[in-house]
């Protein structure tokens, strides 16, 4: 359906924009991919939320398949604790996802504003979370980005899982029975996902649920550090500090979920048999209905991602901090750059390439920029050649952290030199290594 239309469109805007039988109202929120507006069905009077996505922006961000995946996934799910998709409309330039209206905000905002929840209140939300995640897994859907920002609360305080843009379906499982795309938010991602060797979607989702339970009951993260390498090391160890004021039952369940070994990690069946979990537990009543979800054909008329690009995106060869940022709506560059003067900032990225290969690649890049490179004790010292348009000199120290047998974190830090040259160097490295351009 086409929304544009000259004089008629201007008249509609004066009354409130119309989208078929829906009248759009105030903006409820804005994300990386578009706006969410309040909408009222003029025929039934029911309230909805409409997620408005710009097709050009989707192409620019190379997330066509992500949007299609979210729509296809939500079409499968009919659970009281999962945000429901009712309809998908489209114009030549926009996609409109008509969703269930959830007015209680994010679980993250609730904890950030009021602090940790009591065990009684937290257990109730966790029971709903496990019911919903278990239902998704039974449908063959693995969320892969579970975090408090993607858990909404309705007017009655019940949870609604949202944002299935990074979810995986059975067709995404490879021949070895595992998923291989590294994605999610670093603080909530399971160690086996970081290890880049393939992982089971159900057990990795449960790890994220365990982190959410920890945050609900304590008000802070179990694994946290400004240094990405140190953060990953803590996640691989899985040794979360448990406050003494938590009940022994809660502590025991958290330990069993945040088990870094996915083979011995507790399952959903095990969680539902846990004594702490079972207190006051009433399983969610799921009534699958046959609601026919209308999806405009126009919604999927977006230029396809070229096959070679899709193949590149699915390769686990190089996953760096900037790629993690592009995968996660909650991340920004502040976590990877020190909050200091620009001349002292660091840039970090992760890779499973050997340190030797990484340093050679960096050396090639800076040499192409016209800088001379000297290597000494793991440090690259770079200085502009005579007559080069960048006359300033710069010294950059490099350090490689091994956080698992197959993952390294490379840190680049300027010791001295022209900040303009340093910014150019960081931007060039980000571009050449397939990363987002850093902003200073």
N, C-alpha and C positions, 0 to 999 in steps of 0.2 A: 504494500500500500504506500502511496506517495503522499507526503504531508505538505510539501511545498505548494504554494498556489497564490501569489500576488495579492490582490485586494481582499480575497476571502481570508487569506492567512492573517492580514493585518487586523481584520475584524475579530478573528478568533483570539489574537494576542491581547486585544483590549479586554475580552471577557475571561481570558485564561486559555492557554494553548490546549487545543483538542487533539486527541490521538484516538481516532475511531470513537468508541463509546466511552473513552476515558477523558476526563478533564484534568490537566496537569496543574499542580499548584506549586507550593514553596519547595526550594531545594533542601533536601534532607542531609545531603553530604556530597563530597567530591573526593574521588580517588584518582589513581594514576591513569585509569582508562576512561573515565567519564563521570557524569553526574548522576545522582539518584534523586528523583523528585517524588513528592507526594502526588497521588492520583486518586480520583474518585470515579467509580463506574456510574455513569449517569443513568443507566437503566436499573441497576440494583441498589445503588447508593452505597455499595461496599467500598472500603478504602484499600488501596494498594500502594506499593512502592514501584516506581519505574526506573530501571537502570538504563541510562541513555549512553550509547557507545558510538563514537564517531568512526566511521569505516576508514577514513584516511589515517586517523591516529592509530588505528589497529594495524594498518599496513606499515606505517612508519616504525612502530614498535616491534613489528614482526611477531605478533601474537595472534594471528588468525586462527591457528589450530587450538590455542588456549581458549579462545572465546567459544569456538565450536565444541570443544570438550566440555566446557562448563554448561552450555545449553543442553548437550546430549546427556550429561550426567544428571542434571536436575530433572530432566524429563523422566528419568527412571525412578526417582526417589519420592516416596509418599510416606513420610514419617512425621509425627507431631513435633519432633525435636530437630527437624531439618527444614530450613527455609524452602518454601514451596514455589515452584515456577508455575504460573497460570497461563501465560501466553507470550509469544514472541512476535512483535510487529516490526516493520522495517520501512524505510524510505530508501532512496538511492544513495543517501549519504549517512544514514543513521540506523542503528539497531536499538529496539526498545524491548527490554525484558521486563514483563509485568510480573512482579514478585509479591509474595506475602509481605504485608507491612508489619515490621517488628519495631516497636516503639521504645523498648527499654534500654537501647544502646548496647555497647560492647561489654563483655565480661571484663575486659581489660580496664575500661573506664570505671566500672564499678569498683574494682579492686584498687585502682590508682586513686580514686576519690575517697573511698571509705576504709581502705585497708583490707587485711585478711578476713576471711569469713570464719564463723564458728564451724566446728566439725560437723554439727548437725546440718547447718545450711550448706556447707561445702560438699558433704556427702550426698545430699539430695541432687545437687547440680552434677556431681560426678556420676551418679547413677544414671541420670538422663543422658549424659555424654556417652557413657559406655553402651547404653541401649541404642543410641543413634549410630554410633560408630560400628557396633555389631551388625545392625541392620544394613548399613552401607556395605560392609564386607560380605554379607550374605548375598547382596545384589551384585557383587563383583566390583565394587567401587572402593578405591583406596584414596583417601583425601590428600595426603602427603604434605599438607601445610596447616596442620591443626595447631592453633595458638589462641590465646584469649581474645585477640583482635578479630578472629574469625568465628567466635562464639558470641551470638547475640542473646539478649534477654527480652522476653515479651512483657506485656503489662502485668502478668501474674508472677513474673520472676522465673519462668521456665526458659531453658536454653533452646536456641535455634542455631544449628551449625550452618555456616554460610561459606561463600567463596570457594567453589570447587574448580577454579581455573587450572590448578596444578594436579587435579585428580588423575588417577589411572584406572583403566578398565581392563578386562581380561585380554583384550587384543594387544595391550601394551606389554604383556609378559613375554619374555623371550623364551627360546627353546629350553633353557635351563630352569624354567619355572620361576624366574626372578625378574624384578624390575631393575633397570640400570641407569635411569636418569637421575642425576644428583639435583635435588631441589628441596625447597623448604626454607625455613628461617633458622639461622645457625643456633640460636639458644634452645630451639625445640626439636632439632633434627637428631635422629638416632645415629649412634656411632657407626653402624654398618652402612648407612647411607653415605657418610663422609668417607668411609673406607674405599668406596668406588669399585666394589667387587660384585655388586648385585645384592639385592635385598628383598625380603618378603614384605609386601605392602601392609599386611595386617599387623605384623610385629613392630614395624617401624611406626605405624600410626599409634600403637599402644604406648610406645616410648613417649611420644608427644603428649598423649593423655596423661602419662605419669608426671611429666613436667608441669602440665596444667594443674593437676591435683596439688602438686607441691606449691605452686604459686597461689592457688586458692586458699590453702591452709596456712601459708606463712606470709604471703604478701610480697615475696621476692623470689628471684630465680635460683634454681639449684646449682646451675653452672653459669658463671659470669666472669668476664674479664675483658678489659679494653684491648688486650693483646690477643689477636685471633688465634695465634699458635697456642697460647696458654689455655684459651677457651676450649679449643679442640682437644687438647691434652686432658682437660678435666672431664670432657664428655666421654672420651675413650676409657678413662678410668671408671667413670660412673659412680664415683664416691661422693654423693651429695651429703652435705652436713645436715643432720636432722635435729631440730630444736628439741630440748628436753621436755618442753611443755606440750609437745604433740603426744597424743595417746600412743601406747605401744602398738595398738592395732593399726593406726594410720601409718606409723613409722614402718611397720613390717610390710604393709601393702606397697608403700612407695619404694622400698628397697627391692621388692620382687618385680615391680614394673620397670624401675630404672636399673635393670640388670644389663650391663654392656654386652653380654653374650645373648644374641637373639634366640639361640637354641634352648637356653634355659630360662628365658624371660617368661613370666606368667602370661597365660592366654586369657581371652575374654571369658571362656568357661571357668578358668581358675579364679578370675576376679569375682565372678558372680557367686562363686562358692566361698569366698573369703568372709570371715565372720564380721569384720568391720564394715565391709561393703553391704552385707545383707541386712544390717540394722534398718528397720523401717523402710525396707525396699519393696516397692510395688512396680513390677515390670510395666513398661509403657505399652498400652494397648494400640496395636498397629492395625488399621483397617485400610488395606489397599483398595483404592477405588479405581474406577475406569474413566476418570475425567479425561476427556479428549483435549490435549494441549495443542492449540493452533500455533503453528510456526510458519511465518511468512517465508516463502521461497526466496524472496528478496534478501532475507537476513543473511543467507549464505553466499550471496553474490559478491564475494570479496576475492581479489586476486590470490590465487594459491601460492604458498611458499614454494619456491623452486626445490626440486628433489634434492639437489646437492646441498642446499642450505639446510633442509630438513635433516639430511644425513649428518651434517656437521653438528646440528643442535643436539642430536641424540647420541653423539659420541662422548664417552666419559673421559676422553684423553686429558683434557685440560679444563679444570673447573677453578676459576679464580674468584677473588672477592667481588669483583665487579659483576661477574656473571651471577653470583648469588644475589647481588643487589637487584639485578634486572628481573630475577625470579620472584622476589619477595616484596610485597607492597609496604612492609613495615620497616624496611631497612633504608638508611640513608648513609651518605659518605662519612658522617661524623664518627661512626664506629670504627672507621679504618684510617682516619686522619686524626692526629693528635690535636686537641683544642689549644693550639699555641699560635704564635706568629707563623705566617706562611713559610718563612725561611727555615723553620724547624720541623715542618710536617713530614710525616712518613707515608709511604705507600706500601701496602702488603697485598700479596695474592697467593693463592694456594695452587699446587700443581702436583701431578704424579710423575712428571718428568724428572730426570736425575738432576742434581745440582749442577753438574758439568754442562748438560744441555741448556739449562736455564741461563747460566752465566754466559755461555757462548751466544745465545739468542740476544741477550741484553747488549752484549758487546757489539754484535752486528748492527743492532738498531742505532746505538749511540755513534758508532763509526760512520754510518750513513748520514747522521746529522752533522757530520763535520767535526766531531770531537775526537781528541786523542785519548786512548785508553791505556792505563797502566794497571796491572794486576799484582796485588801483594797481600798475602795472608787472607784470602777471601774478600778483599776489598777492591772495588773498582774505582780508580781515580780518573776523572775525566776533565780534560782541559781543552779549550777551543784552540784550533790551529791558527797560526798567524794568517792575518788577512781574512779570516772567516767573519761573516756578518754578525756573529755573536761574540764580541771581544772578551766577555767575562769568563773567568775560570770557575770551575765547580768541582767539589769533591763529594762523591757519594759512596757511603759505606754500605755494603750488602751483608746480610746474615741469613743463613738458611737454617730453619728449625725442622727437625724430623719429628712428625707427630704420629706417624705410623710407618710401617715398612714401605708403604707405597704413596704416602702423601707428605709433601714438603710445603712449608710456608716461607716465602722469600720476602724479606723486608729491605726496603731501600730508604736510606736516610741521608739527607744532605748535611755534610759537616760544615761547609762554608761555601760562599760563592754568590753569584748574581741570582736573586730570586726569580727574575724573568727567565733566565736560562733553565733554572730548575723546573719552573712551571711548564716550559716548553718540553723539557725532557719527560716529565710525568705524563703530559698529554700524549706525547708520541709513543711512549711505552704502552699506555693504556690502549691506544688505537691499534698498534701493531700486535699486541697480545690478545686482541679480541675483547677488550674491556670497554666499559663506558668511560667517556671523557671526564676526568676529575674536575670538580669546581672548587676554586680557592676563594 
